[in-house]
Amino acid sequence: MTRAQVRDGIATFFGGPFDAGQRLYRGGPLHSYGLATVRSYFAKRVPDTDYTAGLEPGRAMGTVGVVHLGDAVERRTAIGGATGGWKARVYSVSLHLYHLATTPTAEQAQADLDELLEAAAALIHGDRTLGEVVLQAGESTNGIRFFLGQPAYGPGTEHIRTYASLTFDADVYIQA
């Protein structure tokens, strides 16, 4: 399985079906928690409409996720000669979460992201193969790591932007 296949599989797992015209994933299992859009790669620009696309009207906040494959370690186990065997590849996966809110308070935005982080972890617990994309995810000694940053807003603006992430290892075995 290639890096691109792993990345796209993880994006589908969290984000739902792929929209080839817009190069994004929408309608996934975390949609009700405000994850409106998932991208398998970082985009140059993300329109504000991507944060709330398809969410309930009046929700006033939503999230764009981006799948990032950071470090990867590959080890080969030789079985049956010089070219036979398996390669174990472990990816460090981050689901970057960019949240935009127009709520009266920043506390509402942070609470929304807390719920999304918990729901994303529960989704991994429910299917550690991430929809049969990997052998296991979040099962290493690193576990599942959560990060919630500080909200950013300027004077006179109603937009509250907050960054969060969910990071975990994902194991894949490839025939050598």
Beta strands, then each sheet from edge to edge (+ up, - down):
strand 1: 18-19
strand 2: 24-25
strand 3: 35-39
strand 4: 61-78
strand 5: 85-101
strand 6: 136-137
strand 7: 144-148
strand 8: 160-175
sheet 1: 1+ 2-
sheet 2: 3+ 4+ 5- 8+ 6-
sheet 3: 3+ 4+ 5- 8+ 7-
end
